[in-house]
């Protein structure tokens, strides 16, 4: 179920900036790939973004139509980790340990402004 660049026409425009294993693609292509592959997400809510992640599973947004509606509680049953919230220095080794327990292929999504950019915690 890996990300095959031949199947989704990955953009290589920023290949110099992206390292190995990093693929840039549009949201539409990512959604279509997720529909085809049926991801098994695992929640890792760290702060207020976790509330938004829980709301994404509700009937209003219905991520189940993308094949990712049931969150798994065990890393051994999931192939997608959604990190929602601030990742502090003490929490990073825990996230890495859980990531290492996930089976291949495995993916990570940073959800929310704190997880993606540090937001107010970026110092």
Residue pairs with C-beta under 8 A, 6 or more apart in sequence:
1 37
1 79
1 105
2 105
3 10
3 23
3 33
3 105
3 107
5 23
7 33
8 25
8 29
8 32
8 33
9 25
9 29
10 23
10 24
10 25
11 24
11 25
11 26
13 24
14 24
18 24
25 33
31 66
34 66
34 67
34 68
35 65
35 66
35 67
37 67
38 67
38 68
39 66
39 67
39 68
39 79
39 80
39 107
40 68
40 70
40 72
40 77
40 78
40 79
40 80
41 68
41 71
41 72
41 78
41 80
41 81
41 82
42 71
42 72
42 73
42 74
42 75
42 77
42 78
42 80
42 81
42 82
42 98
42 102
43 50
43 53
43 54
43 71
43 73
43 82
43 84
44 81
44 82
44 83
44 84
44 95
44 98
45 51
45 53
45 54
45 84
45 85
46 83
46 84
46 85
46 86
46 87
46 91
46 114
46 115
47 84
47 85
47 86
47 112
47 114
48 85
48 112
49 84
49 85
49 111
49 112
49 113
49 114
49 115
50 84
50 85
52 84
52 111
52 112
53 82
53 84
53 111
55 61
56 63
57 63
57 64
57 69
57 71
62 69
63 69
64 70
68 80
72 78
75 81
75 98
75 99
75 101
75 102
76 101
76 102
76 103
78 102
79 102
79 103
79 105
79 106
79 107
80 106
80 107
80 108
80 109
81 95
81 98
81 99
81 102
81 106
81 107
81 108
81 109
82 108
82 109
82 111
83 95
83 108
83 109
83 110
83 111
83 115
84 111
84 112
84 115
85 112
85 114
85 115
86 114
86 115
86 118
86 119
86 121
87 95
87 114
87 115
88 121
99 106
99 108
110 116
112 119
113 119
114 120
114 121
